C-alpha cells in the first residue's frame, strides 16, 4: 500500500515540556488513521507540526515519499494537507459558499467576486463528497454538524488529499456523528486519507482502520482497529487499567431534595431560553440532562445555582420555596456546583490551590478567624485534600493557573465534595478531560449518589449521561421534551429527541 505521510523522529520541546519525543508514524493512502491519547500526550502538537503551525526541533516529514519542509499552513495546503480544527474557523455572517471559497474566491471581469460560480462550485463539491448543504445558508443559522461540513468542504476545495480532523465529534449529536462517519467513508472511497483525532474510543474503533496511541509525548503503539478493544486502548493511553463501564447498584431513593416548577428564564440577549422546565430530583439518584448545546441547559444550571434570576417559576430546595435566591443562599442550603467553565466560574487562577479549595467556605469557621483567614487551618485542609484527591503536583501552594485541566477539575471536585452537600449540580464535569481524569470525576459522582446525595448531571457527552444516570431528561428548545429510565433507552433514541425529531406528548420528570 502506498504511503501518504511518514513521520520520522519528530521531536518538539516547549519550556519545561517535551511535547513530542522522537515520534515515528506511517500513514497509508486511502485509510482512516486515528490518533488517541490523554491530554498532554502530544496529539495536537503533532498535528500542528504536520499542518505547519509549529516547527519540529528535529525529525523529518515525508509526503508521498518525498521529504518536505512545512513552514506554514500555506505549505501544507500546497502539499494537499488540510486540517479541520476542533473550534471552527468560520465567519458566522458569511454564507456557506462565501466561507468555502474565502481566500480562493472565483472572480469575473474586473476582479469582482463571481458569487454565482462560487455557489455552483460549492454545490458540486458538496454533492461529489455526499455532503449536501445549501450554499446560500448563512453559517450562523446552521447546525454544528452542518458547520463542520463547511469546514471539511473548505479543506477539500483547496485540494486536500490528507485531511486532519481534530476532535471532530466533540459537539455532535449521535445522528450527526453517524453522518460524519458516512462522509469520512465517502472520502476514503474517493482516495482521501483521513487522520482522526479523538478521545472517544468507541468512535475510533467504529471508523478507523488503524489506531496510534500517544502517551507522554511518545508513540507507544499502533494497532489494527479490527483487533483492538476499548479496554486495550485505555490501558495503552494511561499505562494502567481504566474503568470505562460502571456497575451501579439500583438507586436507594430518598426524599425530593430539589424541585423545579415551571422555570422560565432569558439568556444574556433577553431571549427566552428556558420555557417552563419542571422536574424533581431525589436523594440517592443521578438525573442526567441531555441536549445539544444551546437548548437552555446553561440557563437552567444558572437558575438552579443562583447565578441567574428566573422570569417566573419556582425553585424548591428541601421543601423550602425560593423565588429569587443568590448563589450563597442556595449554597447554604446544602447545594454544591461543578460549573461548566472551570476558569470563569470554578477557580481563581491567580490564587493558589489551597485558596481555591476553600472558596465558598472561606467566610466560615474553621477557615475564618475574626476578620481574616486561619492560614494554618487552610493549609492543613489543603494538604489533606491534595493527597485525598491526588491533585498533582502534590503542592497546595502552586497557582491554579499552573495545573493541567484535569488537576484543575480535581481541585473543584475536591472543594465541592468537601463542603458535604446534599445536592450536587454537575455541569459538563468532564469537558476537556482525558480518560484518566474523566474516570476520577465519574467515580466521585457515583460515590456521592451512593452516599445518598442528589446529583443533577448536565452533559453534552451522551455516553457519560447513559453510563452514570438513573433517569434521563432531554432538553430541546428550552423545554424538557422527553424523559426515560436510563436502562430503557438507546443513544440513538435520545439523539432523535435532542434534534427535535421526536417529542413525547407529556413529560413527567
C-alpha positions as CSV (number, residue, x, y, z in Angstrom):
1,X,0.0,0.0,0.0
2,X,1.3,3.5,-0.9
3,X,2.4,5.7,2.0
4,X,0.7,9.1,2.2
5,X,2.5,10.6,5.1
6,X,5.6,9.4,7.1
7,X,7.0,11.0,10.3
8,X,10.5,10.1,11.4
9,X,11.9,11.1,14.8
10,X,9.6,14.1,15.2
11,X,10.6,15.9,18.4
12,X,9.2,19.2,19.8
13,X,10.1,20.9,23.1
14,X,8.4,23.8,24.9
15,X,9.8,25.3,28.1
16,X,9.8,22.6,30.6
17,X,7.8,20.2,28.4
18,X,8.9,17.5,25.9
19,X,5.7,17.5,23.8
20,X,6.7,15.1,21.1
21,X,9.5,12.6,21.8
22,X,11.0,11.1,18.6
23,X,7.7,10.0,17.1
24,X,7.7,7.7,14.2
25,X,4.4,7.1,12.3
26,X,3.5,5.8,8.8
27,X,0.1,6.7,7.4
28,X,-1.1,5.0,4.3
29,X,-3.0,6.4,1.4
30,X,-6.8,5.9,1.5
31,X,-7.0,4.9,5.1
32,X,-8.6,6.4,8.3
33,X,-5.8,6.7,10.8
34,X,-6.8,7.5,14.3
35,X,-4.6,9.0,17.0
36,X,-5.6,8.8,20.6
37,X,-4.0,9.8,23.9
38,X,-4.6,11.7,27.1
39,X,-4.5,15.5,27.3
40,X,-0.8,16.5,27.1
41,X,0.1,13.3,25.2
42,X,1.2,15.4,22.2
43,X,-1.6,14.8,19.7
44,X,-2.4,18.4,18.9
45,X,1.3,19.4,18.8
46,X,2.0,16.7,16.3
47,X,-0.9,17.7,14.1
48,X,0.1,21.4,14.3
49,X,3.6,20.3,13.1
50,X,2.1,18.4,10.2
51,X,0.0,21.4,9.3
52,X,2.9,23.8,9.6
53,X,1.7,25.8,12.6
54,X,4.7,24.5,14.6
55,X,8.2,23.6,13.5
56,X,9.8,20.5,14.9
57,X,13.1,20.7,16.8
58,X,14.2,17.6,15.0
59,X,12.8,14.9,12.8
60,X,11.6,14.6,9.2
61,X,8.3,14.7,7.4
62,X,7.8,12.7,4.2
63,X,4.7,13.4,2.0
64,X,4.2,10.7,-0.6
65,X,7.7,9.5,-0.3
66,X,9.4,12.9,-0.5
67,X,10.9,14.8,2.4
68,X,9.2,18.1,2.9
69,X,9.7,21.2,5.0
70,X,6.4,22.6,6.0
71,X,6.9,26.2,7.2
72,X,3.3,27.1,7.5
73,X,-0.3,26.2,6.6
74,X,0.3,27.5,3.1
75,X,3.0,24.9,2.5
76,X,0.7,22.2,4.0
77,X,-2.2,23.2,1.7
78,X,0.1,23.2,-1.3
79,X,1.1,19.6,-0.4
80,X,-2.5,18.5,-0.2
81,X,-2.8,18.6,3.6
82,X,-5.9,20.1,5.2
83,X,-6.9,20.5,8.8
84,X,-10.3,21.0,10.5
85,X,-9.7,22.3,13.9
86,X,-11.9,21.4,16.9
87,X,-13.0,25.1,17.2
88,X,-14.3,26.0,13.8
89,X,-12.8,29.0,11.9
90,X,-15.8,30.2,10.0
91,X,-17.2,33.7,9.5
92,X,-20.7,33.5,11.0
93,X,-22.3,36.3,8.9
94,X,-21.0,34.8,5.7
95,X,-22.9,32.2,3.6
96,X,-21.6,28.6,3.2
97,X,-20.3,29.4,-0.3
98,X,-18.6,32.6,0.9
99,X,-16.8,30.7,3.7
100,X,-15.8,27.8,1.5
101,X,-14.2,30.0,-1.2
102,X,-12.7,32.5,1.2
103,X,-9.1,33.2,0.1
104,X,-9.5,31.3,-3.2
105,X,-12.5,33.3,-4.5
106,X,-13.5,32.8,-8.1
107,X,-13.7,36.2,-9.9
108,X,-15.1,37.6,-13.0
109,X,-14.1,40.6,-15.1
110,X,-12.6,43.4,-13.1
111,X,-11.6,41.1,-10.2
112,X,-15.2,41.1,-8.8
113,X,-16.3,38.0,-6.8
114,X,-18.2,35.7,-9.0
115,X,-20.7,34.6,-6.4
116,X,-22.8,32.5,-8.9
117,X,-19.8,30.5,-9.8
118,X,-18.9,30.1,-6.1
119,X,-22.3,28.8,-5.4
120,X,-22.2,26.4,-8.3
121,X,-18.7,25.0,-7.4
122,X,-19.6,24.6,-3.7
123,X,-22.8,22.8,-4.6
124,X,-20.9,20.4,-7.0
125,X,-18.2,19.8,-4.3
126,X,-20.8,19.0,-1.6
127,X,-22.7,16.6,-3.9
128,X,-19.4,14.9,-5.1
129,X,-18.5,14.0,-1.5
130,X,-22.0,13.3,-0.2
131,X,-22.3,16.4,1.9
132,X,-25.5,18.1,0.7
133,X,-25.7,21.6,2.1
134,X,-27.3,24.9,1.0
135,X,-24.5,27.2,-0.4
136,X,-26.7,30.2,0.4
137,X,-27.3,29.4,4.0
138,X,-25.7,31.8,6.5
139,X,-23.3,29.9,8.7
140,X,-24.7,31.4,12.0
141,X,-28.1,29.8,11.2
142,X,-26.9,26.2,10.5
143,X,-26.3,23.4,13.0
144,X,-22.9,22.5,14.4
145,X,-22.9,19.4,12.2
146,X,-23.5,21.5,9.1
147,X,-20.8,23.9,10.1
148,X,-18.4,21.0,10.3
149,X,-19.3,20.0,6.8
150,X,-18.5,23.5,5.7
151,X,-15.0,23.2,7.3
152,X,-14.4,19.9,5.5
153,X,-15.6,21.4,2.2
154,X,-13.2,24.3,2.7
155,X,-10.2,21.9,3.0
156,X,-11.4,19.8,0.0
157,X,-11.9,22.9,-2.1
158,X,-8.3,23.8,-1.5
159,X,-7.2,20.3,-2.8
160,X,-6.7,18.4,0.4
161,X,-5.8,14.7,-0.1
162,X,-4.8,14.2,3.5
163,X,-7.4,15.6,5.9
164,X,-6.8,16.1,9.6
165,X,-9.9,16.1,11.8
166,X,-9.2,17.3,15.4
167,X,-11.8,16.0,17.9
168,X,-14.5,16.2,15.1
169,X,-17.4,14.7,17.2
170,X,-16.9,16.8,20.3
171,X,-20.1,18.8,19.8
172,X,-22.1,16.5,17.6
173,X,-25.2,14.5,18.4
174,X,-25.2,10.7,17.7
175,X,-27.1,11.3,14.4
176,X,-24.6,14.0,13.3
177,X,-21.7,11.7,14.3
178,X,-23.1,8.9,12.1
179,X,-23.5,11.4,9.2
180,X,-19.9,12.5,9.7
181,X,-18.8,8.9,9.6
182,X,-20.6,8.4,6.3
183,X,-18.8,11.5,5.0
184,X,-15.4,10.0,6.1
185,X,-16.2,6.7,4.5
186,X,-17.1,8.5,1.3
187,X,-13.8,10.5,1.4
188,X,-11.8,7.3,1.9
189,X,-13.6,5.6,-1.0
190,X,-12.6,8.5,-3.2
191,X,-9.0,8.1,-2.4
192,X,-8.6,10.5,0.5
193,X,-6.5,9.9,3.7
194,X,-8.1,10.9,7.0
195,X,-6.3,11.5,10.3
196,X,-8.9,11.3,13.0
197,X,-8.0,12.7,16.5
198,X,-10.4,11.7,19.3
199,X,-10.7,10.7,22.9
200,X,-13.9,8.7,22.3
201,X,-12.6,5.2,22.0
202,X,-15.9,3.6,20.7
203,X,-16.0,6.0,17.8
204,X,-12.4,5.4,17.0
205,X,-13.0,1.7,16.8
206,X,-16.0,2.3,14.6
207,X,-14.4,4.5,12.0
208,X,-10.6,3.8,11.9
209,X,-8.5,1.3,10.0
210,X,-5.5,1.7,12.4
211,X,-5.0,3.5,15.7
212,X,-1.9,5.1,17.1
213,X,-1.6,5.7,20.8
214,X,0.4,8.5,22.2
215,X,1.5,8.7,25.9
216,X,3.8,11.2,27.4
217,X,4.8,12.5,24.0
218,X,5.8,9.1,22.7
219,X,4.1,6.8,20.2
220,X,3.6,3.7,22.4
221,X,1.9,1.5,19.7
222,X,-0.1,1.3,16.5
223,X,-2.9,-1.3,16.4
224,X,-5.4,-2.6,13.9
225,X,-8.9,-1.3,14.8
226,X,-10.5,-4.6,14.0
227,X,-8.4,-6.4,16.6
228,X,-8.4,-3.6,19.3
229,X,-10.7,-3.1,22.3
230,X,-11.6,0.0,24.3
231,X,-10.0,-1.7,27.4
232,X,-6.8,-2.3,25.5
233,X,-6.6,1.3,24.1
234,X,-7.4,2.8,27.5
235,X,-4.6,0.8,29.1
236,X,-2.2,1.9,26.4
237,X,-3.2,5.5,26.9
238,X,-3.0,5.7,30.7
239,X,-0.5,2.9,31.4
240,X,-2.9,1.1,33.7
241,X,-6.4,-0.5,33.7
242,X,-9.2,2.1,33.4
243,X,-12.8,1.5,34.3
244,X,-14.9,2.5,31.3
245,X,-18.3,1.0,32.3
246,X,-19.7,1.2,35.8
247,X,-21.8,-1.4,37.5
248,X,-24.2,0.6,39.6
249,X,-26.4,-0.8,42.4
250,X,-30.0,0.2,42.0
251,X,-30.6,3.7,43.4
252,X,-31.8,3.9,47.0
253,X,-34.2,6.8,46.6
254,X,-34.9,9.2,49.4
255,X,-36.8,12.5,49.7
256,X,-37.2,15.0,46.9
257,X,-34.3,17.5,47.6
258,X,-34.6,19.7,44.6
259,X,-37.7,20.6,42.6
260,X,-38.1,23.0,39.7
261,X,-41.6,24.2,38.9
262,X,-42.3,25.9,35.5
263,X,-39.0,27.7,35.4
264,X,-38.8,30.4,32.7
265,X,-35.6,32.4,32.1
266,X,-34.0,34.6,29.5
267,X,-30.5,34.4,28.1
268,X,-28.0,37.3,28.1
269,X,-29.6,38.7,24.9
270,X,-33.0,38.9,26.5
271,X,-34.4,35.9,24.6
272,X,-36.5,33.4,26.5
273,X,-34.3,30.3,26.6
274,X,-35.9,28.4,29.4
275,X,-39.6,27.7,28.8
276,X,-41.4,26.2,31.7
277,X,-39.0,23.5,32.9
278,X,-40.2,21.2,35.7
279,X,-38.5,18.2,37.4
280,X,-37.9,16.6,40.7
281,X,-34.5,15.3,42.0
282,X,-34.4,12.8,44.8
283,X,-31.7,11.8,47.2
284,X,-29.7,8.8,46.1
285,X,-30.1,9.3,42.3
286,X,-28.4,10.9,39.3
287,X,-30.7,12.7,37.0
288,X,-29.0,13.3,33.6
289,X,-29.9,16.2,31.4
290,X,-29.1,15.6,27.7
291,X,-29.3,18.0,24.8
292,X,-27.4,19.8,22.1
293,X,-25.6,22.8,23.4
294,X,-27.6,26.0,23.4
295,X,-31.0,24.4,24.2
296,X,-31.4,26.0,27.6
297,X,-29.1,23.8,29.7
298,X,-26.7,26.6,30.7
299,X,-29.6,28.9,31.8
300,X,-31.2,26.0,33.7
301,X,-28.0,25.4,35.7
302,X,-27.5,29.1,36.3
303,X,-31.1,29.4,37.7
304,X,-30.6,26.3,39.9
305,X,-27.4,27.6,41.4
306,X,-28.4,31.3,41.9
307,X,-26.3,32.7,39.0
308,X,-29.4,33.8,37.0
309,X,-32.8,35.0,38.2
310,X,-35.8,33.4,36.6
311,X,-38.5,35.4,34.9
312,X,-41.1,33.1,36.6
313,X,-41.4,29.8,38.2
314,X,-40.3,28.4,41.5
315,X,-37.3,26.5,42.9
316,X,-37.9,24.3,45.9
317,X,-34.9,23.1,47.9
318,X,-35.5,20.5,50.6
319,X,-39.2,21.6,50.8
320,X,-38.5,25.3,51.0
321,X,-39.6,27.5,48.1
322,X,-37.2,30.1,46.6
323,X,-38.4,32.5,44.0
324,X,-35.2,34.5,43.8
325,X,-32.0,33.4,45.6
326,X,-28.3,34.2,45.0
327,X,-25.6,31.6,44.9
328,X,-24.6,31.9,48.6
329,X,-28.1,31.5,49.8
330,X,-28.5,28.3,47.8
331,X,-25.1,27.0,48.7
332,X,-26.0,27.4,52.4
333,X,-29.0,25.1,51.8
334,X,-26.5,22.3,51.0
335,X,-26.1,22.7,47.3
336,X,-22.7,22.3,45.5
337,X,-21.9,23.2,41.9
338,X,-19.3,21.9,39.5
339,X,-19.5,24.6,36.8
340,X,-19.1,24.0,33.0
341,X,-16.3,26.6,32.7
342,X,-13.7,25.9,35.3
343,X,-11.7,29.0,34.5
344,X,-14.5,31.6,34.6
345,X,-16.7,30.1,37.3
346,X,-14.8,27.3,39.1
347,X,-11.4,28.8,40.0
348,X,-9.5,32.0,40.7
349,X,-6.5,31.2,38.6
350,X,-4.2,33.7,40.4
351,X,-4.9,32.0,43.7
352,X,-3.0,29.0,44.9
353,X,-4.5,25.5,45.3
354,X,-5.2,26.0,49.0
355,X,-7.1,29.2,48.5
356,X,-9.2,27.7,45.7
357,X,-10.0,24.7,47.9
358,X,-11.8,26.8,50.5
359,X,-13.7,29.2,48.2
360,X,-17.3,29.4,49.3
361,X,-16.2,28.1,52.8
362,X,-13.7,30.9,53.4
363,X,-16.1,33.1,55.4
364,X,-16.9,30.4,58.0
365,X,-15.0,28.5,60.7
366,X,-12.6,26.8,60.8
367,X,-11.2,28.8,57.8
368,X,-12.3,32.2,59.0
369,X,-10.8,33.7,62.1
370,X,-12.0,37.2,63.1
371,X,-11.8,39.3,60.0
372,X,-9.1,37.2,58.5
373,X,-8.2,33.7,57.3
374,X,-6.9,31.0,59.6
375,X,-4.0,30.1,57.3
376,X,-2.8,27.2,59.4
377,X,-6.2,25.5,59.1
378,X,-6.4,26.3,55.4
379,X,-3.0,24.7,54.8
380,X,-3.8,21.6,56.9
381,X,-7.1,21.2,55.0
382,X,-5.4,21.7,51.6
383,X,-2.6,19.2,52.3
384,X,-5.2,16.6,53.2
385,X,-7.3,17.2,50.1
386,X,-4.4,17.3,47.7
387,X,-3.5,13.8,48.8
388,X,-7.0,12.5,49.1
389,X,-8.0,13.7,45.5
390,X,-4.5,13.1,44.1
391,X,-4.1,16.7,42.9
392,X,-0.8,16.9,41.0
393,X,1.7,18.2,41.7
394,X,1.2,17.5,45.5
395,X,1.8,21.1,46.3
396,X,-1.0,23.2,47.8
397,X,0.9,26.4,47.3
398,X,1.1,26.2,43.5
399,X,-1.0,28.6,41.5
400,X,-4.2,27.1,40.0
401,X,-3.1,28.5,36.6
402,X,-0.1,26.2,36.6
403,X,-2.2,23.0,36.9
404,X,-3.3,20.8,34.0
405,X,-7.0,20.9,33.1
406,X,-7.6,17.6,34.8
407,X,-5.9,18.7,38.0
408,X,-7.8,22.0,38.0
409,X,-11.0,20.0,37.8
410,X,-9.9,17.8,40.7
411,X,-9.5,21.0,42.8
412,X,-13.1,22.0,42.0
413,X,-14.4,18.5,42.7
414,X,-12.5,18.2,45.9
415,X,-13.8,21.6,47.2
416,X,-17.4,20.9,46.2
417,X,-17.5,17.4,47.8
418,X,-15.6,18.6,50.9
419,X,-18.5,21.1,51.5
420,X,-20.6,18.0,52.3
421,X,-23.5,18.9,50.1
422,X,-26.8,17.2,49.9
423,X,-27.4,18.3,46.3
424,X,-24.7,18.3,43.6
425,X,-25.2,20.2,40.3
426,X,-22.5,18.9,37.9
427,X,-22.4,20.8,34.6
428,X,-20.1,19.4,31.8
429,X,-17.9,18.0,34.6
430,X,-15.5,16.2,32.3
431,X,-15.4,18.7,29.5
432,X,-11.8,18.7,28.0
433,X,-10.6,16.0,30.4
434,X,-8.7,12.9,29.3
435,X,-9.7,9.4,30.1
436,X,-7.9,9.1,33.4
437,X,-9.3,12.4,34.8
438,X,-12.7,11.5,33.4
439,X,-12.7,8.2,35.3
440,X,-11.8,10.0,38.5
441,X,-14.7,12.5,38.2
442,X,-17.2,9.7,37.3
443,X,-16.2,7.7,40.4
444,X,-16.7,10.8,42.6
445,X,-20.2,11.5,41.3
446,X,-21.2,7.9,41.7
447,X,-19.8,7.9,45.3
448,X,-21.9,11.0,46.0
449,X,-25.0,9.2,44.6
450,X,-24.3,6.0,46.6
451,X,-23.9,8.1,49.8
452,X,-27.5,9.4,49.4
453,X,-26.8,12.7,47.7
454,X,-29.0,14.0,44.9
455,X,-26.9,14.6,41.7
456,X,-28.0,16.6,38.6
457,X,-25.7,15.8,35.7
458,X,-25.8,18.1,32.7
459,X,-23.6,16.9,29.9
460,X,-23.1,17.0,26.1
461,X,-21.5,13.6,26.3
462,X,-24.3,11.0,25.7
463,X,-22.1,8.1,26.8
464,X,-21.5,9.9,30.1
465,X,-25.2,10.5,30.6
466,X,-26.1,6.9,29.8
467,X,-23.3,5.5,31.9
468,X,-23.9,7.5,35.1
469,X,-27.6,8.5,35.1
470,X,-30.5,6.6,36.7
471,X,-33.0,8.8,34.9
472,X,-32.5,10.9,31.8
473,X,-34.4,14.1,30.6
474,X,-33.8,15.6,27.1
475,X,-33.9,19.3,26.6
476,X,-34.7,20.9,23.2
477,X,-35.7,24.5,22.5
478,X,-35.6,25.4,26.2
479,X,-38.0,22.6,27.2
480,X,-37.8,19.1,28.5
481,X,-39.2,17.1,25.6
482,X,-38.6,13.5,26.9
483,X,-37.8,11.5,30.0
484,X,-36.6,8.0,30.4
485,X,-35.2,5.4,32.7
486,X,-31.6,5.1,31.6
487,X,-31.9,1.3,31.2
488,X,-34.8,1.6,28.8
489,X,-33.4,3.9,26.1
490,X,-30.6,3.8,23.5
491,X,-28.2,6.5,22.5
492,X,-29.8,6.7,19.0
493,X,-33.3,7.2,20.5
494,X,-32.1,10.1,22.7
495,X,-30.4,11.6,19.7
496,X,-33.7,11.9,17.9
497,X,-35.2,13.9,20.8
498,X,-32.1,16.1,21.0
499,X,-32.6,17.1,17.4
500,X,-36.3,17.8,17.9
501,X,-37.2,15.0,15.5
502,X,-39.3,13.3,18.2
503,X,-41.2,14.6,21.3
504,X,-43.2,13.0,24.0
505,X,-46.7,14.3,24.4
506,X,-46.5,14.6,28.2
507,X,-43.2,14.7,30.1
508,X,-43.1,14.0,33.9
509,X,-39.5,14.1,35.3
